[in-house]
Amino acid sequence: METWVLITVAAAFLQNVRSAMQKHLKGVMGTTGATFVRFGFGLPFAFLYLFVLWRVAGHPLPVPNGTFFLWAVIGGLAQIAATFLLVHLFSFRNFAVGTAYSRTEPAQAALFGLIFLGERASEGTLVAIAISVVGVMLISVARTTLSPRSLVTSVFSRTAGIGLLSGTFFGLSAVSYRSASLALAPSLPAPDYMMQASFTLGFVILLQTVVMLIWIVLREPAELKRIAAAWKPAFVVGFVGASASFGWFMAMTLQQAAIVKVVAQVEMLFTFASSFFIFREWINRLELLGCLLIVLGVVTLVLL
């Protein structure tokens, strides 16, 4: 089995743990605070990984260029928006269903390319998009009276809109991070996926921490006390989140982001387990079918 596959599976497991912990934090602080801890408390670990690679393992540091900074900033800001929306989504629907919404990210990228850039979509791509949209509609109406009208209008509901937008930003951040990491390769004696990923992670998470801290101080200063009061679980979120991000960055340096996202669908298995065994949340048949259709649509899109 290839290295990037093993890294992706490990990152998917860690990301599920981080998301579960963030849902717990959502109960003791606001959405902004629960979003911030992923970055702020992950910063020390990101720098630790970089230091160990550089000073202990002897990997040379890359020299960033303009292309790196451009894509790293785009990716960092997009991930803040995606994480904020996903955490906010947990307030509306349960854990497994909320996470499933973000699985539409590759399908949305293809759709936006068709609408705004005039890129031609194959029949297979259109089928994959349709499968994912049907999945979203089923989730939206799973606990309401099912009718043809509700199926059509569900995709425009507030929860669907938040979930779909979260997936859009996650897709943008994934492509941006791969581009930023690959931009570092020319400055190294030889391509070094671990150092490229670690350096990218260190810069991005520093940017995200500063941006979110400024926002909290200016707009939601009361969140600082709630974050400080929950520092123990926040510390765990930071560690797990930084470790998962390091895994994603390494995998996407070695392989195309879209292909990595296919293997990353194994997170849904971890998510369903967390939803049932940890949060004691029941998922009805339509919600389960909707989640499976979203995953099927994404896998179909990338494999065709």
N, C-alpha and C positions, 0 to 999 in steps of 0.2 A: 504493500500500500504506500502511495506517495506521501511524502512528508507533509505537504500542504493539506491533505485530507485529514490526517491525524490532528494537525493543529486546528483545523476548522471545527472538528467535532468537539475538541476540548474547549475551544472558544465559545461554541454554542451552549455547552453545558454551563460554563461560567457566566455567560450572559443571562441565562435563565435564572441562575441564583441571584444575580444582581437585580434583575427586574422584580423578582419576588421580594427582595429586601427593600427595594424602592417603593413597592406597594405598601409594605409595612410602615415605612417612613411617612407615606402619604397620610397615614392616620394621625401623625403627631406634628406634622408641619405642612405648609402649603406646597403647591405644585412646584413653585420656583425653588424652594428649599430642597425638596426631594430630587429635583433635577441637578442642583448645584453640587450635592454631596458626591455624585458620580465623578465630577471633575475635580473639585476642590480637595477632597480626601484621597483622590487617586493620584494627584500630582506628586507627592513624595515617592510613591512606588514607581511611577513612570521615570523619574529621575534616578531612582535606585537601579532600575534595570539598565538604563543608559550608562551609569557609572560602572556597574559591574562589567558590562561588555567592553567598555573603553579601558578602564584601569586594571581590571582583574584578568579579563580574557584577552586583552591586547588588540581589540579591533580598532582600527583607525577611525577618527571622527570624519564625517563628510563635511563638505563646504556647501552650504545652501546657496541657491541662486534665485533669480526672480521667479522662475517657473515654479520652484518649490514653494516659495512664500505665497504666490497667488493661489495655488491649489490647496495648500494647507489652510489658508484663511477661509476659503470658500467651504471646504470640508468641515472645518471646526464650527463655523457659524451654522451650517446646515444641520450638523449633528445636535447642536444645542436646541434648535427649533424642533427637530424630530423627537428628541428625548422629552422635551417639555410637553409636546402634544400627546405622546404615548402615555406619560405619567398622568396627564389630565384625563385621558380617555378611561383610565382605570376607575374614575369616579362615576362613569356611566354604565359600563358593562363589566362582566367578570374578567378574571385574569387571562384565561386562555383565549377567550374571544377577543379581548382588547389587543393582545399580542398578534393575533392572526391578521388583523387589519394591516399591519405593517408589511405583510408578505406580498402585497401588490406592487412593491416598488419597481421590479423590472418591467412588469406589464405597463405601468404608468409611464415609464421612460420611453417605451416603444410608442405609446399613444401620443405623448407630447411631441415626439419626433415626427410623427405623421401629421399632426395638426399644425405645428409651428414651423417645422423645418422642411416639410414636404417630402420626407423620407418615405419610400414605398414600403409597405408592410406586406409580408407574405400571408398566404391563407392560414398557415400554421400560427403565425403571430396573432392574427385576428381571432382565431379560435381560442388561443390562450388568454387573450384579453377578455373575451366573452365569458370564459369559464370563471375567471377571477371576479368579474363584475357580478355574475350570478351568485357566487359565493358570498360576496359582500351583501347583496340584497337579501339572501336567505338569513344571514346573521341579523340583519336589521329588523326583519319581521318575525323572527323565531318565537318571540313571546307576545305577538299581537295576533289579531285575526287575519289569517292568510287569505289573500284575494289577489286577482290579477292587478288591481289598482295599487294595492300596497306593495307588490313586488316592483312595480315601475317607480313608485315614488320613494321607496326606501333608500335608494342610492343617493338621494339628495337630502337625507336626514342629517341632523347635526352630528350624531356619532359617526356615521359613514364619512362625512366630510372631514372630521378631525382625524379619523384613522387613515383615510386616503392621503391627506396632506402630510401626515407623519411618514407614511411610506415614501412619498415623493422626496422628502428631505433626507431620509435614510439612503435612498438610492443615489442621490446627488453626492452625499458625503462619502459613500463607498468608492465611487468613481474618482472623486477628488483625492482621496487618500492614496489610492493606487498611483495616480498621476504624480502626486507630491513625492511619494517614496521612490518611484522610478527616476525622478528628476535628480536624485542625489547620486545615482550610480556613476555618472561620468567623473565625479570628484574623488572617487575611491580607486585604489590600485586595482581592485577587482570587485564585481558586484557582491554585496554582502547583505542578504535580505534581512538578517537579524538586526544589524546596525542601522540599515535604512529604515526599517520599521520602528525601531526604538527611538531614533532621532526624530522621526516624524511624530511619533506619539508624544514625546517630550515637549516639542514645540506646540503642538495642537492643544494638548491638555493645559499648558500654561496659558495660552491665549483664551481658552474657554473659561478657565478659572478667573482670570482678570476681568473678562467681559461680564461674567455673571455676578462677580463680587461687586463690581461698580453698579450694576443694575439693582442688586439687593440693597446696597447702602443708600442709593438715591430714591428707590421706589418702594421697597419693602423692608425697611430696617428691622422691623419686629421679627422677621424670619431668622435673623442672626442669633437671637436668644433661643429659638426653637432648635436651630441647627446645633448650637453648643450643648443644649440639654440632651440631645440624642447622639452625642459624639461616638459612643461605642458602636451602635449598629451602622452609623455613617462611616466609621473607619473600615468596617467589613465591606460595605458597598464600594468604598474607594479602592480597596485592595482587589476585590473580585472584578470590579469594573476596569481597572487599569490592566489587570492580567488578561481579561477577555479582549480588550482593545489591542493589546500587544499581539495576541494571537491572530485577530482579524487582520492587522496591518501586515504581519509576516505572511499570512496566507495570500493576501491580495497583492503582495509584492511578488510572490512566486507564481500566481495564477490570475487570470482575468477575474475581475470583481464579480461579474455575472455568474461565472462558473462556480466560484466560491459560494455564492448565495444559494446555489442548488443544493450543495452538501449541507449548508447551514440550515436547511429545512428540518434537519433532525432535531432542532431546538423545539419544534412543536411537540415532539414526544415528551421532552423534559417539561414543557409548559403544561401539558395536560396532566402529567403526574403531579406537578406542583399544585395545580388548581384543585385536584381531587384530594390529595393526601395532606396538603398543608393548609389550604384555605377552605377546604370542605365545600367547594362550590360544585353544583351540579350543572352539567351541560346537557341540554335537551338534544333530540335527534336532529332538528333542523340546524341548530348551532354547530353541532359536530359535522354535519354534512357541508355546511358553509365553509368551515375551517378547512376541511379536506379539499373542497373545490378550489379555494384560494391557493393552497399548496400545489394542487395539480395544475392549475393555470400557470403558476410561476415556473414549475418544472418543465411543463410543455413549452413555454415560451423560450426558455434557454436551450433546451435540447433540440428543438426543431431547427 
